[in-house]
Amino acid sequence: MNSLKKGWHALISALDSDHFSDPIEVVRAQPERIDPARCVSFAVLHLGCLGIIWVGVGAWAVWTAVALYFIRMFFVTGIYHRYFSHKTYSTSRFVQFLMALAGTTCVQRGPLWWAYVHRHHHRHSDEPPDMHSPVQHGFWWSHIGWITSNKNHPTDYTKIKDLAKYPELRLLNRYDLLGSVLLLSLLAIWGAVLRSYGVDTSPMQMIVWGYFVSTTFLFHGTACINSMAHVFGSRRYDTKDDSRNSFLLALITLGEGWHNNHHRYMSATRQGFYWWEIDITYYLLKAISWTGLIWDLKGVPKSAYENQEVPADEADLEDPEAAVIAAAAAAKSGASVGA
């Protein structure tokens, strides 16, 4: 009976990210350990890639998977990370909602959970409370193990008050599987349309390649920042953690590989501080800002190029929560929700 009850709670939790069988305080007090129920979704995602055995390989399907990898990597880096986690630029409430919805198609849980976890990471980077530090927990735990631990699944809305005040964001965060439903539906339609025009593909082939294969690569590409960007690469700044810069990781993640830069000045929209530090996410955000959909992209402070200690007026960059509060205070009243 207990097994059935646990299974039922696991199913409800998969559909409702705010559902837990125990009080949130009890869940957070649990030890770090792999929860079999939390592994099911990862097993399904990876096993789904084996579907290529039955649907085969098609040029349109493969290129759709590649395109969705990079498009959704931008959603992770430009939306979940640089907007929701750090508020490095501003936007309207409506566009904020659309960005949050787009982010859920990445299948990396909701925008508020992602922001909460990432701000927690910066506050305790490479310290014992850092849930995905390779320095503290090793490669495999920081890469994938931490997200299978039930302890790390509740969203602490008190730590992201600037975001939690929007009911539409809380809704998307709670029912983040809406993103998967949306993506699967679009892929099925895409496959059917192409087939109607004589392309040798099918809705199922598009789903296998565009959802399962692409999402699996997207997850591991993103996770490489957790597991590798604090181990491999160079260090320009003497930060309190072991963050590093890596050209290879920057290519894989559209600019997130300049991790030591980011940990030194986390409120800057740009993470590749020099022209040779490729930062595709920043280039895209800059281009989008020309349309007026986003604005107030925060620049790199002068001290970054002088390699000095952070001046008093830039001290907020050392603390993600303080940075968000300071940015919000500086925003024009009613002009945006993103500052």
C-alpha positions, 0 to 999 in steps of 0.5 A: 500500500505504501508503494502505491501511495508513493507512486501516486504522489510521484505521478501527481508531482510530475504533473504539479511541480508544487505537489509533495507528499510531505511538508516542504520543510520536511522535504528540504531537510531530507539528505542528498540522495537519488530518488527513484521516482525522480529518475523516471523522467530522465529514463524516459527521455533517454530511452526515447532516443532509441525510437530512432531504431523504428522511425529511422533517420531523415535529414529534415528530422535531424536538422530539426533536432539540431535547430531546436538544440540551439534555439532552446539553448538560447531559451536556457541561457538568454531567458532562464539564466540571464533574465529570470536568474539575474535580471540582466535586462528588462522587458514587458510583463507580456513578453516576460510571460512568453519568454517563460512559456518558451523556457518551459519547452526546454524541459528543465522545469519551471522558470521560477525553480530554475531562477531560485536554484541558480541564485542559490548556486551563486550565493553558495558557489562551491560551498557545502550548500551548493547543490550541484558543485563538482568541488563538493559533490563530484562530477556525476552528482553535479551533472545529473544526480542532484536533480534526481534528489527530491530534496532539491525539487521544491521552489522556495518562492521566498527567495525569488519574490521579484518573480513570484509576485506574478501569478502567471509565472507561478502557474507556468512554474507549477505546471511546467509540463505545458512546455513539453505538451506544446513542443510535442504538439508543434513537432507532430504538426510540423511532421504532418505538414512536411509529409503532406508536401512530400517530405519523407518524414512523419510526426513520430519521426519529428517527435523522436528527433525533435523532442527526445534526441534534441532535449537529451543533448540540450540537458547534457549541454546545459549540465556541462556548466554545472559539472565542468565549468568549475573544473576545467578552464582558465581563471581570469578573476580571483573569485571565492569559488572555482569558476572557470572560463572555457572556449569549448563550453562557450561554443556548446552553450552559446556563451555560458562557458565564460563562467569565471567572468560571469561569477565575477560580474553576474549582473552583466548581460554579456559574459564574453567580455572581450571580442574573441570570447564568443557569446552568441547569447549576448549577440542575440539579446543585443539584436532583440533589443533593437526591436524594442522587446527588451531593453536596459541590457546591463554592461560590463563594468570598467573594473572588469577590464582593469582586473581590479577589486569591485568598487562600492557601486558595483558590490551588488554584482557579488550577490544575485539577490542584491543585484536584482533588488538594486536593479529593480530600485533603479528601474523607472516606475511602471516602465518595465518588470524586468529591471 
